[in-house]
Amino acid sequence: MNFKFKILPISIYVIFFISGLLASGCNMSDEIDIDVPDQVADIIVEGYLTPGNPIEIAITKNNFMDNELILQSIWNSKVFVTDKKDTLVLLNIFYSDRKRNILVNYRTDSLTGVFRGNVLYLSVVTTGNDTITGITQVVSPIRIENATIENDYLYLTQSITGDEFTGYLRIDMSAYRADSVFFVSSRNLDLSKSKSLKVKLPVSTEIQESDSLLVRTFHITKEYYDYSVSLNDASNAYFDPFLTPEEIKSNIFNGTGIFTYYTKDEKMIHFSKTE
């Protein structure tokens, strides 16, 4: 799971927006009046919890337009994750988790185990006495029962162990040639109306000409789905000045970002080569 740090500082979005206007046909000698909204200091939080991994959280500050574009980590905060019974204290440490493609500056010493209850709570108190909180549902494990490709479509049959299906999935596909990945795609799916765990997705001819395809399915919360979709829409809006800027949907209180729990499964599909 991508799960990925895709948050860009608001200054980068504004730069993309202005660049789009300039590239849309204005001469360098033209005078352009652009009202840029006042920027407000904000704390950005991203935490993606999943079984088998330590609890890893990133807490940073946003950049202003006159800031140097660097990662502004927030240090020496008190960070806790609480379930129905226990409270875990996170340590202040900085590293890049390449396997999960995330940056981390707070984490637990131990792997994520079995949580008590269906809800987890995040609490952050900074050295400046800012209090940031988040809450997430603990979703049930997901399993891929079958994954096949027929007539240019991927057919996935999945099952949920335990509680009910949230209705939201993320499906990642990584196509391999030899031992190298040459194509990656990711889709967020809203299946909340049908609640069906049978998924049909188009697969390009290029993918089917690969040696193998790794399919990963993620059982995600509605909050993560909304956050991811709004983040992509916001990024696209600043690339294209004719699109309406999108507000990022966050479940972080007194900050912006996402605190979420997901489960995952994967299956490899091997393509047979015909002479």
C-alpha positions as a printed Julia matrix, in Angstrom:
275×3 Matrix{Float64}:
   0.0     0.0     0.0
   0.48    2.82   -1.95
   0.95    3.23    1.12
   2.58    6.43   -0.21
   3.38    9.94    0.9
   1.8    12.01   -1.82
   1.2    15.18    0.17
   2.91   18.11   -1.52
   3.25   21.49    0.2
   0.59   24.01   -0.81
   3.33   26.18   -2.31
   4.03   23.49   -4.9
   0.36   23.39   -5.86
   0.33   27.17   -6.31
   3.47   26.98   -8.47
   1.82   24.34  -10.65
  -1.29   26.54  -10.9
   0.62   29.64  -11.98
   2.74   27.62  -14.4
  -0.43   26.29  -15.99
  -1.75   29.81  -16.52
   1.5    30.95  -18.11
   1.61   27.94  -20.4
  -1.98   28.42  -21.54
  -1.15   31.18  -24.0
  -0.07   34.3   -22.09
   2.91   36.22  -23.42
   5.81   36.96  -21.1
   5.01   40.67  -21.43
   1.39   40.24  -20.28
   0.44   41.5   -16.85
  -1.5    38.98  -14.81
  -3.31   39.71  -11.57
  -3.65   36.59   -9.47
  -5.22   36.57   -6.03
  -3.37   33.95   -4.01
  -5.23   33.05   -0.8
  -3.48   33.71    2.48
  -1.54   30.68    3.62
  -2.14   29.27    7.07
   0.36   27.24    9.06
  -0.82   23.64    9.23
   0.37   20.34   10.62
   0.34   17.41    8.19
  -0.14   13.9     9.54
  -0.04   10.6     7.65
  -0.37    7.27    9.4
  -1.14    3.97    7.65
  -1.52    1.05   10.04
  -1.6    -2.56    8.9
  -0.94   -5.95   10.54
   2.67   -7.15   10.43
   4.22   -3.66   10.4
   5.18   -1.27   13.19
   2.89    1.69   13.74
   4.55    4.37   11.59
   3.47    8.02   11.57
   4.79   11.09    9.76
   4.19   14.52   11.29
   5.38   17.59    9.39
   4.6    21.27    8.79
   3.36   22.68    5.5
   5.56   24.99    3.42
   4.78   28.61    2.63
   5.54   30.12   -0.76
   8.62   31.91    0.58
   9.92   28.79    2.35
  12.64   26.62    0.99
  10.89   23.48   -0.3
  12.16   20.98    2.25
  10.53   18.42    4.49
   9.74   20.22    7.75
   9.51   17.43   10.28
   8.0    18.12   13.68
  10.26   16.76   16.42
   9.92   15.84   20.1
   6.14   15.51   20.11
   4.27   13.14   22.38
   2.51   10.64   20.12
   0.12    7.91   21.3
  -2.1     5.32   19.63
  -4.87    3.91   21.82
  -7.3     1.03   21.36
 -10.13   -0.03   23.66
  -7.71   -1.0    26.45
  -4.06   -0.15   25.81
  -2.03    2.92   24.85
   1.1     2.62   22.72
   3.8     5.31   22.9
   5.59    6.15   19.65
   9.29    7.04   19.53
  10.69   10.04   17.66
  12.91    8.59   14.91
  13.41    9.47   11.24
  13.83    7.03    8.36
  12.51    6.08    4.94
  10.61    2.81    4.69
  11.42    1.88    1.1
   9.31   -1.26    1.14
   6.16    0.71    1.97
   7.34    3.85    0.14
   6.77    6.17    3.09
   8.75    8.54    5.29
   8.47    8.07    9.05
   9.4    10.19   12.06
   7.39    8.42   14.79
   7.03    4.68   15.31
   6.53    1.88   17.8
   9.2    -0.65   18.71
   6.95   -3.65   18.09
   4.91   -4.94   15.18
   1.23   -4.14   15.0
  -0.61   -6.91   16.83
  -4.25   -7.63   17.52
  -6.1    -4.51   18.6
  -8.92   -4.6    21.11
 -12.11   -3.05   19.84
 -13.04   -1.71   16.43
 -11.59    1.79   16.73
  -8.08    3.27   17.14
  -7.29    6.77   18.38
  -4.26    8.94   17.55
  -3.14   11.71   19.89
  -0.26   14.12   19.18
   0.92   16.89   21.5
   3.67   19.07   20.05
   6.29   21.02   21.96
   4.22   24.13   21.18
   1.25   22.49   22.95
  -0.74   21.93   19.76
  -2.99   18.89   20.13
  -3.78   16.88   17.0
  -6.08   13.88   17.02
  -7.36   11.24   14.62
  -9.61    8.21   14.68
  -9.87    5.15   12.44
 -11.95    2.04   12.1
 -10.11   -1.29   12.42
 -11.13   -3.1     9.23
 -11.36   -6.87    8.84
  -8.78   -9.04    7.05
  -9.28   -9.52    3.31
  -8.32  -12.52    1.2
  -8.03  -13.02   -2.56
  -9.8   -16.29   -3.31
  -9.23  -16.21   -7.05
  -7.58  -13.91   -9.61
  -7.81  -14.59  -13.35
  -7.52  -12.64  -16.59
 -10.05  -13.34  -19.31
 -10.96  -11.31  -22.4
  -8.82   -8.34  -21.35
 -10.28   -8.12  -17.85
  -8.99   -8.98  -14.4
 -11.55  -10.89  -12.36
 -11.03  -10.87   -8.61
 -12.99  -12.9    -6.1
 -12.32  -11.9    -2.5
 -13.58  -12.67    0.99
 -13.67  -10.89    4.34
 -12.83  -12.59    7.63
 -14.73  -11.37   10.66
 -16.75   -8.17   10.54
 -18.45   -6.6     7.56
 -16.91   -5.19    4.39
 -16.47   -1.4     4.49
 -17.34   -1.14    0.79
 -13.99    0.41   -0.18
 -10.97   -1.2    -1.85
  -7.71   -0.22   -3.41
  -6.39   -2.5    -6.15
  -2.74   -2.29   -7.21
  -1.28   -4.06  -10.24
   2.46   -4.48  -10.91
   3.51   -6.11  -14.19
   6.92   -7.81  -14.36
   9.26   -8.63  -17.19
  12.02  -10.91  -15.92
  12.63   -9.49  -12.43
  11.85   -5.86  -13.22
   8.61   -3.94  -12.8
   7.69   -2.11  -16.0
   4.1    -1.09  -15.28
   2.26   -0.08  -12.1
  -1.34    1.01  -11.63
  -3.53    1.75   -8.63
  -7.29    2.19   -8.36
  -9.54    3.2    -5.5
 -12.95    1.54   -5.69
 -16.21    2.66   -4.08
 -18.3    -0.5    -3.76
 -20.36    0.79   -0.85
 -23.68    0.41   -2.69
 -23.24   -3.13   -3.96
 -20.9    -4.33   -1.18
 -19.71   -6.88   -3.73
 -16.29   -8.47   -3.29
 -16.2    -9.56   -6.92
 -14.24   -7.05   -8.99
 -13.8    -6.71  -12.76
 -11.08   -4.37  -14.04
  -9.76   -3.8   -17.59
  -6.22   -5.05  -18.29
  -4.19   -3.71  -21.21
  -2.57   -5.9   -23.84
   0.81   -4.6   -22.71
   0.26   -6.04  -19.24
  -0.79   -9.38  -20.68
   2.45   -9.5   -22.67
   4.45   -9.38  -19.43
   5.82  -12.43  -17.63
   3.68  -12.03  -14.55
   1.27   -9.69  -12.79
   1.25   -9.05   -9.04
  -2.22   -8.1    -7.83
  -2.61   -6.51   -4.41
  -5.96   -5.79   -2.82
  -6.39   -3.45    0.13
  -9.45   -3.33    2.39
  -9.6     0.37    3.3
 -11.79    2.75    5.27
 -14.13    5.3     3.72
 -11.94    8.05    5.21
  -8.87    6.74    3.41
 -10.81    6.44    0.16
 -12.07   10.04    0.44
  -8.61   11.33    1.37
  -6.86    9.56   -1.51
  -9.42   10.61   -4.13
  -9.48   14.25   -2.96
  -5.68   14.36   -2.88
  -5.47   13.17   -6.49
  -8.2    15.62   -7.55
  -6.41   18.5    -5.79
  -3.15   17.65   -7.53
  -4.86   17.46  -10.93
  -6.63   20.78  -10.33
  -3.35   22.61   -9.77
  -1.89   21.1   -12.92
  -4.91   22.3   -14.9
  -6.05   25.89  -14.18
  -9.45   25.17  -15.73
 -10.33   22.64  -13.04
 -11.9    23.68   -9.75
  -9.46   23.31   -6.82
 -10.42   20.4    -4.59
 -10.48   20.54   -0.82
  -8.47   17.69    0.69
 -10.76   15.51    2.81
  -9.0    14.75    6.08
  -9.8    12.82    9.26
  -7.15   14.69   11.28
  -8.53   17.2    13.79
  -6.53   20.42   14.23
  -4.4    19.4    11.23
  -4.61   17.83    7.79
  -3.93   14.29    6.62
  -4.98   10.73    7.28
  -4.84    8.25   10.14
  -6.11    4.91    8.89
  -5.97    1.13    9.24
  -6.05   -1.3     6.31
  -5.61   -4.99    5.57
  -4.25   -6.52    2.39
  -3.63   -9.67    0.38
  -1.82  -10.39   -2.87
  -1.68  -12.95   -5.63
   0.72  -13.47   -8.54
  -0.62  -14.3   -11.99
   1.85  -15.95  -14.38
   1.32  -15.63  -18.12
   2.07  -18.64  -20.3
   4.06  -17.87  -23.43
   2.94  -19.46  -26.69
   5.41  -19.89  -29.54
